[in-house]
Amino acid sequence: MSDFFKSEIVRDELREINDLQEDLYVNVMKFGQMDKEQQLEHVDKLSILLEKQKIMYARLSLSDDPDALEMKENLRRSMSVMGFSPDVDMNYLFQSFRATIDSLRESIDT
């Protein structure tokens, strides 16, 4: 394990990201059957996940650890699965996701 991933802070954050992702994936198919409060809670979790991912990406970007750089590159490549160019500016992507989450929250509130 590289020094980057030996960090307790990094390991805790990755664990939290994973837990949030699992919770969201389990419940995403139930979204239409959720009441307004449950939907808003789901969207709040999406917001938290996005912020944690954004912070982790910043940590990866600031690191010179080879494993961290590899993970950063793998994240960039995984964007092509979602239909984005692998060369996409990740900050732009995070802003787009934020706008989508905000729009979803507004549609639930109305």
NORCOR-V742581 format. One record per backbone hydrogen bond with DSSP energy under -1.0 kcal/mol. CO is the residue of the C=O (numbers start at 1). NH is the residue of the N-H. Records with the same first field share a line. If there is no record, write none. Layout:
CO->NH  NH
//
This chain:
7->11
8->12
9->13
10->14
11->15
12->16
13->17
14->18
15->19
16->20
17->21
18->22
19->23
20->24
21->25
22->26
23->27
24->28
27->30
28->31
30->33
31->34
35->39
36->40
37->41
38->42
39->43
40->44
41->45
42->46
43->47
44->48
45->49
46->50
47->51
48->52
49->53
50->54
51->55
52->56
53->57
54->58
55->59
56->60
57->61
58->62
65->69
66->70
67->71
68->72
69->73
70->74
71->75
72->76
73->77
74->78
77->80
79->84
80->83
85->88
89->93
90->94
91->95
92->96
93->97
94->98
95->99
96->100
97->101
98->102
99->103
100->104
101->105
102->106
103->107
104->108
105->109
106->110
//
